[in-house]
Amino acid sequence: MQTKGAMPAMNYTLHLLICGVLLCITAGLYLYRHWLDNHGDHYIHLRDHSQTSAIIDAQASMCKRCEMVDKLKYGTLAATILYAAAIGLMAAFEAWNRRQL
């Protein structure tokens, strides 16, 4: 039963679920970036062959993909941290309001 002027209890299940999904996406991006690093050719020796331009193009596209994954990775990491902090602040604010009643 609720007293007069009291706020109803907030349900954090959806917020925690969204934060967990963001965390899983961030971890997946970290693993994908690690996989890209392991499947790249780190020891390329270019000579005057006909395949040199194809190798350079493949490495340039791999570099662009790594840069895109890095931007997404850091963006989702920042979003996850900010969202978790917001959930913590909401819970602290609710606990503070309940204590004053």
URTASUL-V890054 format. One record per backbone hydrogen bond with DSSP energy under -0.5 kcal/mol. CO is the residue of the C=O (numbers start at 1). NH is the residue of the N-H. If there is no record, write none. Layout:
co->CO nh->NH
co->CO nh->NH
This chain:
co->3 nh->6
co->10 nh->12
co->12 nh->16
co->13 nh->17
co->14 nh->18
co->15 nh->19
co->16 nh->20
co->17 nh->21
co->18 nh->22
co->19 nh->23
co->20 nh->24
co->21 nh->25
co->22 nh->26
co->23 nh->27
co->24 nh->28
co->25 nh->29
co->26 nh->30
co->27 nh->31
co->28 nh->32
co->29 nh->33
co->30 nh->34
co->31 nh->35
co->32 nh->36
co->33 nh->37
co->34 nh->38
co->35 nh->39
co->37 nh->40
co->40 nh->42
co->44 nh->46
co->47 nh->49
co->49 nh->52
co->51 nh->55
co->52 nh->56
co->53 nh->57
co->54 nh->58
co->55 nh->59
co->56 nh->60
co->57 nh->61
co->58 nh->62
co->59 nh->63
co->60 nh->64
co->61 nh->65
co->62 nh->66
co->63 nh->67
co->64 nh->68
co->65 nh->69
co->66 nh->70
co->67 nh->71
co->68 nh->72
co->69 nh->73
co->70 nh->74
co->71 nh->75
co->72 nh->76
co->73 nh->77
co->74 nh->78
co->75 nh->79
co->76 nh->80
co->77 nh->81
co->78 nh->82
co->79 nh->83
co->80 nh->84
co->81 nh->85
co->82 nh->86
co->83 nh->87
co->84 nh->88
co->85 nh->89
co->86 nh->90
co->87 nh->91
co->88 nh->92
co->89 nh->93
co->90 nh->94
co->91 nh->95
co->92 nh->96
co->93 nh->97
co->94 nh->98
co->95 nh->99
co->96 nh->100
co->97 nh->101
